[in-house]
Each structure stands twice: as structure tokens, then as C-alpha cells.
């Protein structure tokens, strides 16, 4: 049949040009070889029948020949025999694909037919597990039949054949107690029958084997499963011993009369071992049991005071359990099929608790006296008379042995209002209650009274009296400030004066206000009612310090009169009255400096006298010109007085100097005279820097030049210019300083406010001073300025003119 097919193929390919273009790939042969063929090699696989009378040549190509794995197959082109040259592995190559090619004499391809070599599988691979060792943790209370672990294995042999089909089984278990049996199903799930018991064994080593079903040979492999058992609470704690006195004193807390020791077979320091205690009984609320973390003992502790008079002997029931619920498991019957019959369950009910009865004795101690009430509220009138009965307090002593004697005392009375009779408990006033006391909070004054017995040690009971003090109109309304500042203005200006009253709402504000005295046209109130009054200053009020009388009424008509000091000043010059007050403070520091300098002046003069006595005596120069003293006077606004001018502030002396006829000393004396003139100007400037502007200075009336017969001409001219400059600067400084002092310190306002320069006599309150401009140069402009001042300067000129001298 094969030969016929070859002939048909060859005939079809040579009979037509068209048919020769279509190649047909028929499988003309297939061969089989068993994997892992032991040889010897080459091993004959079979023969391909080929026709040799058609002039064609044949060859084999493909896998195993000229493709990987190369050299595995070989083909005899003459006989058509196919050989295999080595063993093959089914798991690597299940089928080898070849082509039988026929070629013409010119080596052109005539036909191409498919040849296959099929590799037959043998059982050469055992089942293989994913892991060689498995480790798991299982709770002791795990129930039988539950899955612990699933193992998984694979087989590389041909699928669906006995070689790749395998079964699981448990090969060994170590240890192997009687109440536990492990098993595995076809899917590899491992479980157990019976009861796990940590106290019997805490670890199992289970070997699981997988075996295939190969017909010729059966292969297998195994894995190890380590099962660690986690201890559970399958053992109840048991109270084995009691220690301690079993006694507690009444009213004591924190003491421990008993200690309970327990035993537990579970693993120490695990939730299955740690104990929890519960106190039962009528007095259970007075106790609790704390667990010792190391020994697991229970420490009975008093948490609420006990009273011997109520209970002298106590019977308590104390139960113990673990932190996790208790469970139990017991094998009843081992059956051949299915799970075993067991008795198991969990319980935290009281029936599973272990308890013990304990007795506690309460010891009697001295009880404090007890008042009939702990806190009492009562009313008391403000300003009530001393000796007024406020309340009578009573206390009793509940000691069972005998009633002790006790006395009453005042424990806390911050203002010292009350006293208590030590025997009767009568509470009376020793001071009049004052609702405005700082110790009264929201109208309540708290007092603590004590009752102290004569026991050993003495015990004290206490009660609190909350005195609600009723208000009484015993405080006058008062202004918050007694001094206000206002600025000069062409329109009325207002300053607010707030008022407060220490009394309550019924006896306080809003208030009513009234101005007393002659205030018409100068002062008024707007508003005149409320919690603050508006003091209105009319434009006619002059600058200075004023005082107004303000009468304030509360709601009940109780009133008081207060003097309000009002400071009025020109804020456009000084900025504000407050800044002037600050300047007054600075002036006080200057005054202190002057006082200190005055105290040191005698010492300086003494040293100067000693120094002069030790030097060559010089004859003073005489200028031969009479000098007249000028006194600068000023008056102040009423009620001020004229200023007195101290002799110590004189700048230049009016004493005549005698001429020195000594020619040898004339030049030196002339230089000394010039030095004195220069020092005079400096002293004038130094005094001008101070705030005291009362200066006495001397000026030459007949001759304005300082002369010296023996002085050189050039120096004489310098001294003449210096004299002009000195007098001009002194006068200019005086005027400027005086004008500046008008805006001086607050303390000087009453004396230095509006200063009109007139002759001594009646003060002209309505005079006005014009601005005076003084030249800045140092020549004869001073004389011209004084001449051209005009009638506006008459007042100043009259007081500044030189007095008549002899």
C-alpha cells in the first residue's frame, strides 16, 4: 500500500506541470521508542520503503538529524533504515518530527513526506512535594475533623497514566499518644481524631508519603509536617492556700488582710495560666483582689472603708478563673470509621469556677464626731450686729465602746466673722458681715466648723456653712479717676468720668450726677446720668489746673461729693497734657542735680581760695566806667507770686574794677579781663539751659565797651565786640527761655502759665503779648531792636530798664 502511495505521488508529480507546483506532506511512517532505552546504540527503529527505479534520491531531515537534538537519529539513504543513537526522555521530548525528502538529479525537491518518532513514557518520576518540611501551630482546643494543613505533590510522568497518578498516606507520627490519630485524604488535607493535649505533648512530627500507581514500578516521595501545639486553658486554677491576718481596721483603705495562692497546670505567664479573682458577698464592694503577675497569687485589698459599728465580721466568697475561657476534651469511644466520640466544650460560667470562703474581721478604732449635715446654706444680713446668732450646729460620736466628749471649733473663717461655742455649738458673729469682702464669692461666704473629740488620737468631724450675705447700701458711689486732662478748644470739649459702686445692683448704678458751685458758662454735664458722666468744658475756660465739685447719686439716692481736678492745656504746642506731665518729671531730675551742685559749691570755693593764696597776687583792672544792674522781673497769673532772684544766679558783677598802673602787668591783666568776659557768656548760656530763667545781669549804661588803659588796641576792639555779643545773647536767651517755660512742667503751670510783664503792682489779667523778633547778628542791632519794639513791648521795657544808681 505504501509503495502504491509512493507511485501515485510520483506519477502525479511528473504528469502535469501544474501538479508539480503543489507539495503534499503525508505521514508515510511513524515509529516508537521507549524513553530511557538502554541500547545498545545505534538502535533500529524501522525501515522506510522507497522506490529506486524513478531516478530520485531520498534523505531524512528535521529534529534529531539536522535540528536539535542533532545526531540523535540517522538514516540509511540506500536501504531506508532509521536508527536512534541514544536514549530519549519523555519529559523532555514526547515526539520527534522528521521529513522524508525526494530530489531529482538536479537536486530540486520533488516531494516531502512526514515521518514521526513517538517516545513512549515509562514510570521514571516519583511524586514530588512542594516542600520537604512543613511547620504549623495549632491551638490546643482545636476540634477533631478540622483541617490542619493541606500538602500538595506533582508527578512529571505522562498525565492520565498510572505513572502520574499517586496517593497520599501518613507514614508515621511521633509521638503517638492513644487519644490522638492523624489522617490525610486524597486531596492532601491533614486532620486528626480525638483530643489535643498540650500537657501530654506539645509537638507532633508527621511524615506524609505520596506513591504513584506505575504498572512496572511504583515510585514515591515524602514530606515532614511539624505540628506545634499552643497551650489552651484546659486546666482550671485551684486556690490551694490562704495567708495573712484576716483583719482590717475600720476606715482604712489600701490594706491587704489576705493573700490567696493558686495552682494551674497550664503554661505559666500565658492567658491560660493567669488568674482572675472575683469577690462575692454583701461586703464585696469594699474589696477587690489584685493578681500578682509573677506568682499568680490573689491579694485581697480594701478599696472602700469599713465601719466596725455596721459589720464586725465579714464572710466573703472568692472565685478564680483564667483570662481565657476554660475548655475540655475527653475521648469516649474510638470508632473504626469516621470521627471518634468525644466530650468537649468551652465554659466561662460560674459552674466552672473554683471558689473559696474567707473570713475578715473589722477592728474598731476611734470614730470622728459626725455632724447632722455636711453642708448647709443660710442667709445672713450685711452689717448685722456683733453677737447675732447665725446657727446652732450639732454633732454625735458613733463609737460603739462609749460616746466620747468633743468640742466645737472654727476651722476656716478667712475674714474672722464668726465664733462657735465649744459646748453648745452656737455660731455667732464677732464682726459685722461685709458683702463687699474679697472673701465673699457670688454673695456667698464659706465657713468650715469642726468637732474634735478627746480620743487617742483625737478625731475631727467637719461641716460647711455657706452664708448668703444679703446686700445693704453701705458703699458710696465713687468716680474711677479724680483727675482728667482736656485741651484748649474753640468749641466745647468733653471728658468722660466713669463711676463704680461696691454695692449690688439694687444699690448701685446707673447713677445721677450734679455739678456744684459757680460753673455757669464754664462747665456742664452731658450726659448727667448713667454709669459715666460727660464733663463738658466751654471754650471760655483758660489753660491751667481747675477743680470742679461733682456730686454722684446711686439708685437709692445715696450720694457723695468729689473734687475732680481738670488739667487744661494747649495740645497744639505740647502735643498733650500727658506729655507735659512727663516733662515735669524730667525737670525734677534737673532740680536734684542743682541741689547736689549747690552742696558741692562750698567745697569748690574753699579749694579755690587755697589755690589763689598760693599764687602771685594780681591787681584787678579798673575800667573807670560805672555799671548799672538790671533786674528781670515777671508776674504770674493769679494766684501766683513774684519770683525771688537768688544772688547765686548773677552772671556779671557790677563791682567797679580799679586800674592797675603797672605797665608790666597791664597786658596780662587785659587778657585776664577778656577771659572773664568770655566765661560770663558761658555762664549765661549754662543757666539758660536750665528751666530757671531769673537772671540778674549787669550792663554798662554809659560806655558799652570794656576798656583797659594798658590793653593793646587790637585786643580792646575784640573785648568791645565780645561785650556787645554777650549782652545780646544773654537777653535773647532770657526771652526764648521764658517763652519756652510757659509750656513747662505740670507742677509749674499755676505759677508760670500766662506771664504778663508789667511793673510791680496790680496784675493785669487781660494783657496780651505780641511776638518779639530779635536779630541773630552780634552788632548794634540789639539797640535798634530795643528802640523799634513799639508800644507792645512797654511792659517788658518798663521792668527791664536800668535802675537809678549812685
WOQUI-V314261 format. One record per helix or strand of 3 or more residues. SS is the DSSP state (hx for helix, st for strand). FROM is the first residue (numbers start at 1). LEN is the number of residues. Records with the same first field share a line. If there is no record, write none. Layout:
SS->FROM-LEN  FROM-LEN
This chain:
hx->2-13  19-3  162-3  284-3  350-3  505-3  571-4  577-37  647-3  663-27  713-29  746-7  781-7  791-10
st->27-8  43-5  57-7  73-3  81-4  95-9  109-12  133-7  166-9  180-5  189-6  203-10  220-11  238-6  247-3  258-6  275-6  287-5  298-5  313-10  326-8  341-7  354-10  375-7  389-4  406-7  418-3  426-4  444-10  460-11  483-5  493-8  511-6  523-3  532-6  544-10  559-11  627-5  696-5
